[in-house]
């Protein structure tokens, strides 16, 4: 009997055993983690590098902008010298801007007195915008002798961001001359990007983020381009605005450093840059010695009482900012009644009364006319006015001489008359009557009772802009009437 040995088949299992898995899995997971970490790290490096490059670009772009503004500016300022109209102030209301602040959360500011131009100031064809009627008309060949229309360009930190704002006078759109006519300059005021309004046709420029108020924006002023010693007074927050401004008037060069820090992909990225720029520094801030200087410097907020400094001492004066271009300093005002006359020599050379509209007062008209370098006098009553060009001696004698003198008078209707003063025009020796013909009553343009001896109870202070003396044909004028003398 034969025996049979069947063929034996051995089957081997595929894959890892449990022991092998316990050994291999951690290695695989570790390698995956290393790979992911490498990818994340490389991504973070790319993001950080990109952010660093962007920050460096923004800083350099901001410095270039500052340099351009400084080169085209008129002077450095200790505080904004354009009157702030809400919301153009630092607090988005009327909070002032100062070049240094004791509050470290605010930090320093660069404040420039900037020219306005007819087109982009980088265009070589640009022209300076001059104030209309200060004193020349826009179409005058002498318009370049007018006061330039200025704005304030301000660099400041808010919310750890460096911003650029343009502050403009409230009348910027109609105050200047552009191509021979009244027009708006190329520059426009700006405001916080979240705010809109009449004074916000453009938005503040957001320049650099991550700038700390205390250390991220530093400014130093130097007397010359090559000077290495910074002015300590110009940047001293313990000094008054006036003291710092005096120091800034002697500075021609500014050094600005911007440092910014941001966190990107867990990395702190820091960049910084410095620029040194020189200003022509050829426009000194205007001292408010008269209502006209307040108007020209953008400080007017309409008719009212202002502080002026005609002789080194600050006084209060009523300013007419609307009549015939505005900027008129009122030096005499009186309510005339009956045959009351005026002004007397004493009234034009003394200080008395309450400074207000429709209030009897005087502020030493003769002295102030000379101190502010006035060349024009405006005579007003309740409804009319006439304007006369006078030297200082002529102004003094205009009110003191009772006799015939020739003057050129421009009336509110735009006409110019050559007139004479006649103290004996049928009303007695106490009447000053100015007429285009000394013997024709109907040609009178202005009349007032001379000092306190007037006899004409109908026309004690009255103006006829058309020089037609309409009262001569029955249109008499009577009743109380305010009369005023204004100068610029």
Buried (B, 14 or more C-beta within 10 A) or exposed (E): EEEEEEEEEEEEEEEEEEEEEEEEEEEEEEEEEEEEEEEEEEEBEEBBEEBBEBBBEBBBEBBEBBBEBBEBBBBBBBBBBBBBBBBBBBEBEEBEBBBBBEEEEBBBBBBBBBBBBBBEBEEEEBBBBBBBBBBBBBEBEEBEEBBBBBBBBBBBBBEBBBBBBBBBBBBBBEBBBBEEEBBBBBBBBBBBEEBEEEBBBEBBBBBBBBBBBEEBBBBBBBBEEEBEEBBEBBBEEEBEBEBBBBBBBBBBBBBBBBBBBBEBBEBEBEBBBEBBBBBEBEBEBBEBBBBBBBBBBBBBBEBEEBEBBBBEEEBEBBBBBEBBBBBBBBBBBBEBEEBBBBBBEEBBBBBEBEBBEEEBBBBBBBBBBBBBEBBBBBBBBBEBBBBBEBEBEBBBEBBBEBEEBEBEBBBBEEEEBEBBBBBBBEBBEBBBBBBBBBEEBBBBBBBBBBBEEBBBBBBBBBBBBBBBBEBBEEEEBEEEBBBBBBBB
